[in-house]
Amino acid sequence: MTGVIWLVRRQQRAFLWTFAALVVAIAAYIVWQRVEMAGYLRDHGIDGCADWRTYCHGKRITGERGSGPLADAYFHVYDTYRPRLLGTGRLLLALPVVAGVFAGAPLIARELESGTYRLVWTQSVSRTRWLAAKLALPTAALLAGTAVLAALYTWWWRTARAITVTDVAWGTAVPFDASGPALVSLTALCFLLGAALGLVIRRTLPAMAATLAATVGVLYGLGALRPNLMPTRTLVSNAHGDFGAIPRHVFYTSWRGIGHGYLTRSGQKIPWDRCSLADGADAMVSCFTRLGSTGRHYEDIHPASHFWPLQWIQAGICLAAALALAAFCVRWIRRRPTGKAAA
């Protein structure tokens, strides 16, 4: 087994060194941006202030450009660091795709396509041990590297969110899938998905194409599933459709936009998309009236306290799927012939 591990390490050293360099570069950038941003917040007196508050350290914030040094500092942080934060999140979200397409899919497909696996199998190495050695090292490297990047990005995001990105729903792909255990588990899932497809398809380029399509499907599926992983809470307006009685920080720290519409007298929900605006605003109002709307709005949200539970629930789903794929690979390579040497 030691010889197989040595061989696998030699075969994958280019990938391992490239990935390590990428992790170091992204980690250094995140630390630099976070430290620079925190220094700006501290130097301009807005450290610890959230932009949904009316006062910051006893000074009033008007929230308009040019209305004062505090408001100007807020907008500078928003304009400067928000694009960098979201751009870095999108880069991190590309890591699972890259892990699946360029690391997982060719890992076994290339061996089966070229026939080089036969040399190892003739050295009294079982197919299962060969597969375990092929998967273990890159999986460990990917988990370790993405864990570091996810922790650093979460550190940056939590510092910036109260100041700069309150208009970004935390349940969307960025930042949710780019932070915490969600990124780590998603990377493991995509890598093993690519490895499984490479094992079944046995040709490198078709396996990479199939992995890309499957990975996009996984990301889309998680985005559609995520709002339903925990029960939402419902905010209800007054008779005039005003949510003013709801504390402002609830709006700015919650994941909103999950569902909204009007309520009937019995409290039943009429989703916003039940009536169309295509026929005009008056027709839309008439439509809701016919459905029993009282004019009171509702909005389904996930409060800020749901962030970490949702992270761990999604991570559990991804890790369970990754383990199932690993088990599938083991079963497939044991039961299915993969060439003359397997006959």
C-alpha positions as semicolon CSV with decimal commas, in nm:
position;residue;x (nm);y (nm);z (nm)
1;M;0,000;0,000;0,000
2;T;0,289;0,233;0,074
3;G;0,412;0,195;-0,282
4;V;0,070;0,282;-0,421
5;I;0,050;0,595;-0,203
6;W;0,397;0,698;-0,319
7;L;0,293;0,648;-0,682
8;V;-0,031;0,840;-0,638
9;R;0,152;1,126;-0,469
10;R;0,396;1,142;-0,757
11;Q;0,113;1,140;-1,010
12;Q;-0,080;1,416;-0,833
13;R;0,202;1,640;-0,718
14;A;0,136;1,899;-0,991
15;F;-0,227;1,931;-0,879
16;L;-0,133;1,940;-0,510
17;W;0,129;2,212;-0,553
18;T;-0,097;2,418;-0,778
19;F;-0,385;2,393;-0,533
20;A;-0,160;2,481;-0,239
21;A;-0,033;2,790;-0,420
22;L;-0,390;2,891;-0,505
23;V;-0,499;2,853;-0,142
24;V;-0,207;3,062;-0,016
25;A;-0,274;3,338;-0,272
26;I;-0,647;3,361;-0,200
27;A;-0,593;3,340;0,176
28;A;-0,337;3,620;0,164
29;Y;-0,576;3,837;-0,038
30;I;-0,864;3,780;0,204
31;V;-0,649;3,862;0,508
32;W;-0,514;4,174;0,338
33;Q;-0,860;4,300;0,242
34;R;-1,012;4,226;0,579
35;V;-0,731;4,395;0,773
36;E;-0,740;4,697;0,541
37;M;-1,117;4,727;0,571
38;A;-1,112;4,691;0,951
39;G;-0,846;4,962;0,969
40;Y;-1,060;5,197;0,760
41;L;-1,365;5,134;0,980
42;R;-1,161;5,203;1,292
43;D;-0,989;5,514;1,155
44;H;-1,319;5,671;1,043
45;G;-1,513;5,597;1,358
46;I;-1,762;5,347;1,217
47;D;-1,613;5,031;1,364
48;G;-1,891;4,834;1,532
49;C;-2,171;5,041;1,378
50;A;-2,436;4,888;1,153
51;D;-2,588;5,096;0,874
52;W;-2,944;5,012;0,982
53;R;-2,889;5,218;1,298
54;T;-2,981;5,585;1,320
55;Y;-2,687;5,667;1,545
56;C;-2,326;5,556;1,545
57;H;-2,132;5,615;1,866
58;G;-2,383;5,887;1,959
59;K;-2,362;6,065;1,623
60;R;-2,659;6,073;1,387
61;I;-2,627;5,907;1,046
62;T;-2,846;6,043;0,768
63;G;-2,756;5,773;0,518
64;E;-2,713;6,008;0,219
65;R;-2,397;6,076;0,023
66;G;-2,233;6,406;0,113
67;S;-2,441;6,443;0,427
68;G;-2,156;6,397;0,669
69;P;-1,830;6,214;0,736
70;L;-1,997;5,906;0,882
71;A;-2,234;5,858;0,590
72;D;-1,951;5,925;0,344
73;A;-1,736;5,665;0,520
74;Y;-2,019;5,411;0,494
75;F;-2,056;5,469;0,121
76;H;-1,680;5,449;0,067
77;V;-1,670;5,110;0,236
78;Y;-1,975;5,000;0,036
79;D;-1,828;5,110;-0,297
80;T;-1,477;4,981;-0,230
81;Y;-1,502;4,658;-0,034
82;R;-1,843;4,523;-0,129
83;P;-1,740;4,438;-0,491
84;R;-1,420;4,278;-0,365
85;L;-1,607;4,073;-0,106
86;L;-1,865;3,944;-0,353
87;G;-1,605;3,886;-0,623
88;T;-1,394;3,677;-0,385
89;G;-1,704;3,480;-0,290
90;R;-1,771;3,399;-0,655
91;L;-1,409;3,287;-0,693
92;L;-1,443;3,055;-0,394
93;L;-1,769;2,921;-0,533
94;A;-1,578;2,822;-0,848
95;L;-1,348;2,594;-0,644
96;P;-1,601;2,308;-0,617
97;V;-1,660;2,328;-0,992
98;V;-1,286;2,320;-1,062
99;A;-1,237;2,036;-0,812
100;G;-1,499;1,826;-0,986
101;V;-1,419;1,904;-1,349
102;F;-1,039;1,933;-1,349
103;A;-0,942;1,714;-1,051
104;G;-1,216;1,456;-0,996
105;A;-1,326;1,366;-1,350
106;P;-0,978;1,306;-1,499
107;L;-0,846;1,132;-1,188
108;I;-0,968;0,784;-1,277
109;A;-1,099;0,837;-1,631
110;R;-0,748;0,918;-1,755
111;E;-0,609;0,598;-1,601
112;L;-0,884;0,383;-1,751
113;E;-0,863;0,554;-2,090
114;S;-0,487;0,516;-2,120
115;G;-0,468;0,171;-1,958
116;T;-0,196;0,269;-1,710
117;Y;-0,400;0,118;-1,425
118;R;-0,299;-0,230;-1,545
119;L;0,060;-0,178;-1,432
120;V;-0,051;-0,117;-1,074
121;W;-0,300;-0,403;-1,069
122;T;-0,035;-0,650;-1,179
123;Q;0,168;-0,562;-0,866
124;S;-0,071;-0,748;-0,631
125;V;-0,264;-0,431;-0,554
126;S;-0,641;-0,475;-0,536
127;R;-0,871;-0,243;-0,725
128;T;-1,025;-0,122;-0,399
129;R;-0,690;-0,027;-0,247
130;W;-0,589;0,143;-0,570
131;L;-0,911;0,343;-0,573
132;A;-0,877;0,438;-0,206
133;A;-0,523;0,563;-0,266
134;K;-0,631;0,761;-0,571
135;L;-0,915;0,934;-0,385
136;A;-0,771;0,983;-0,036
137;L;-0,489;1,228;-0,103
138;P;-0,672;1,483;-0,323
139;T;-0,982;1,462;-0,103
140;A;-0,777;1,541;0,209
141;A;-0,598;1,828;0,031
142;L;-0,924;1,977;-0,097
143;L;-1,093;1,954;0,243
144;A;-0,801;2,116;0,422
145;G;-0,754;2,394;0,169
146;T;-1,121;2,487;0,137
147;A;-1,164;2,475;0,515
148;V;-0,895;2,742;0,552
149;L;-1,045;2,960;0,279
150;A;-1,402;2,917;0,407
151;A;-1,296;3,017;0,759
152;L;-1,113;3,326;0,636
153;Y;-1,398;3,432;0,407
154;T;-1,650;3,389;0,688
155;W;-1,426;3,603;0,907
156;W;-1,421;3,877;0,642
157;W;-1,792;3,849;0,562
158;R;-1,908;3,876;0,922
159;T;-1,702;4,191;0,970
160;A;-1,826;4,352;0,649
161;R;-2,187;4,247;0,645
162;A;-2,323;4,487;0,907
163;I;-2,157;4,780;0,729
164;T;-2,144;4,714;0,358
165;V;-2,365;4,439;0,223
166;T;-2,700;4,456;0,397
167;D;-2,860;4,451;0,051
168;V;-2,721;4,102;-0,016
169;A;-2,930;3,810;0,110
170;W;-2,700;3,583;0,308
171;G;-2,888;3,276;0,186
172;T;-2,789;3,324;-0,178
173;A;-2,504;3,129;-0,335
174;V;-2,264;3,410;-0,246
175;P;-2,196;3,425;0,040
176;F;-2,370;3,110;0,169
177;D;-2,201;2,845;-0,049
178;A;-1,867;3,028;-0,028
179;S;-1,842;3,025;0,352
180;G;-1,848;2,791;0,647
181;P;-1,888;2,414;0,620
182;A;-2,106;2,461;0,310
183;L;-1,800;2,532;0,091
184;V;-1,598;2,243;0,233
185;S;-1,873;1,984;0,194
186;L;-1,970;2,111;-0,151
187;T;-1,610;2,077;-0,270
188;A;-1,592;1,719;-0,145
189;L;-1,923;1,637;-0,313
190;C;-1,824;1,784;-0,650
191;F;-1,484;1,612;-0,646
192;L;-1,633;1,270;-0,573
193;L;-1,908;1,334;-0,827
194;G;-1,640;1,392;-1,089
195;A;-1,449;1,082;-0,980
196;A;-1,764;0,868;-1,001
197;L;-1,852;0,996;-1,347
198;G;-1,495;0,940;-1,462
199;L;-1,509;0,584;-1,333
200;V;-1,835;0,513;-1,517
201;I;-1,770;0,702;-1,843
202;R;-1,400;0,598;-1,865
203;R;-1,311;0,879;-2,106
204;T;-1,160;1,202;-1,981
205;L;-1,324;1,477;-2,188
206;P;-1,678;1,332;-2,179
207;A;-1,640;1,280;-1,803
208;M;-1,532;1,641;-1,756
209;A;-1,828;1,767;-1,959
210;A;-2,072;1,548;-1,765
211;T;-1,920;1,662;-1,435
212;L;-1,960;2,027;-1,530
213;A;-2,327;1,976;-1,612
214;A;-2,385;1,773;-1,295
215;T;-2,207;2,028;-1,076
216;V;-2,416;2,313;-1,212
217;G;-2,721;2,102;-1,139
218;V;-2,603;2,045;-0,780
219;L;-2,553;2,418;-0,724
220;Y;-2,894;2,498;-0,868
221;G;-3,058;2,223;-0,665
222;L;-2,902;2,338;-0,339
223;G;-3,016;2,694;-0,406
224;A;-3,373;2,573;-0,460
225;L;-3,366;2,341;-0,157
226;R;-3,201;2,577;0,091
227;P;-3,505;2,795;0,179
228;N;-3,695;2,478;0,278
229;L;-3,432;2,322;0,504
230;M;-3,580;2,498;0,808
231;P;-3,924;2,646;0,877
232;T;-3,940;3,014;0,786
233;R;-4,080;3,290;1,003
234;T;-4,346;3,526;0,875
235;L;-4,349;3,902;0,917
236;V;-4,691;4,068;0,895
237;S;-4,757;4,435;0,817
238;N;-5,030;4,657;0,957
239;A;-5,353;4,729;0,769
240;H;-5,173;4,990;0,557
241;G;-4,907;4,744;0,438
242;D;-4,637;4,901;0,657
243;F;-4,375;4,687;0,834
244;G;-4,268;4,980;1,051
245;A;-4,350;4,794;1,373
246;I;-4,087;4,531;1,290
247;P;-3,741;4,621;1,433
248;R;-3,516;4,752;1,158
249;H;-3,234;4,515;1,242
250;V;-3,464;4,218;1,169
251;F;-3,496;4,333;0,808
252;Y;-3,126;4,398;0,763
253;T;-2,998;4,077;0,921
254;S;-3,258;3,833;0,789
255;W;-3,266;3,641;0,464
256;R;-3,568;3,797;0,295
257;G;-3,737;3,749;-0,040
258;I;-3,825;3,383;0,021
259;G;-4,198;3,444;-0,010
260;H;-4,427;3,745;0,010
261;G;-4,778;3,854;-0,073
262;Y;-5,106;3,940;0,101
263;L;-5,312;3,790;0,381
264;T;-5,683;3,710;0,389
265;R;-5,905;3,776;0,691
266;S;-5,853;3,418;0,802
267;G;-5,475;3,459;0,783
268;Q;-5,424;3,253;0,467
269;K;-5,142;3,361;0,239
270;I;-5,195;3,485;-0,116
271;P;-4,855;3,469;-0,290
272;W;-4,756;3,774;-0,489
273;D;-4,732;3,578;-0,814
274;R;-5,098;3,472;-0,799
275;C;-5,185;3,797;-0,975
276;S;-5,005;3,946;-1,272
277;L;-4,897;4,305;-1,318
278;A;-4,907;4,263;-1,696
279;D;-5,267;4,387;-1,714
280;G;-5,193;4,698;-1,508
281;A;-5,180;4,794;-1,142
282;D;-5,558;4,838;-1,109
283;A;-5,622;4,492;-1,251
284;M;-5,369;4,346;-1,011
285;V;-5,534;4,514;-0,711
286;S;-5,873;4,384;-0,826
287;C;-5,729;4,035;-0,858
288;F;-5,601;4,034;-0,499
289;T;-5,931;4,177;-0,376
290;R;-6,123;3,895;-0,544
291;L;-5,891;3,647;-0,370
292;G;-5,978;3,797;-0,032
293;S;-5,681;4,024;0,035
294;T;-5,715;4,258;0,333
295;G;-5,424;4,478;0,223
296;R;-5,194;4,336;0,490
297;H;-4,861;4,217;0,354
298;Y;-4,666;3,916;0,470
299;E;-4,304;3,822;0,411
300;D;-4,140;3,487;0,485
301;I;-3,786;3,517;0,619
302;H;-3,503;3,320;0,770
303;P;-3,371;3,523;1,066
304;A;-2,999;3,563;1,121
305;S;-3,008;3,288;1,384
306;H;-3,081;3,036;1,104
307;F;-2,750;3,094;0,925
308;W;-2,538;2,836;1,106
309;P;-2,810;2,570;1,138
310;L;-2,872;2,597;0,764
311;Q;-2,498;2,576;0,701
312;W;-2,467;2,250;0,895
313;I;-2,785;2,099;0,752
314;Q;-2,667;2,164;0,396
315;A;-2,318;2,042;0,481
316;G;-2,467;1,722;0,620
317;I;-2,664;1,665;0,300
318;C;-2,356;1,722;0,083
319;L;-2,132;1,501;0,296
320;A;-2,392;1,222;0,296
321;A;-2,411;1,244;-0,084
322;A;-2,029;1,246;-0,105
323;L;-2,005;0,932;0,111
324;A;-2,270;0,766;-0,105
325;L;-2,066;0,847;-0,416
326;A;-1,751;0,706;-0,255
327;A;-1,939;0,386;-0,169
328;F;-2,071;0,373;-0,525
329;C;-1,717;0,400;-0,662
330;V;-1,599;0,115;-0,442
331;R;-1,892;-0,105;-0,541
332;W;-1,855;-0,022;-0,909
333;I;-1,486;-0,099;-0,929
334;R;-1,535;-0,426;-0,741
335;R;-1,824;-0,549;-0,951
336;R;-1,769;-0,406;-1,297
337;P;-1,493;-0,515;-1,532
338;T;-1,270;-0,220;-1,624
339;G;-1,050;-0,373;-1,886
340;K;-0,858;-0,690;-1,968
341;A;-0,678;-0,685;-1,638
342;A;-1,006;-0,696;-1,453
343;A;-1,135;-1,000;-1,637
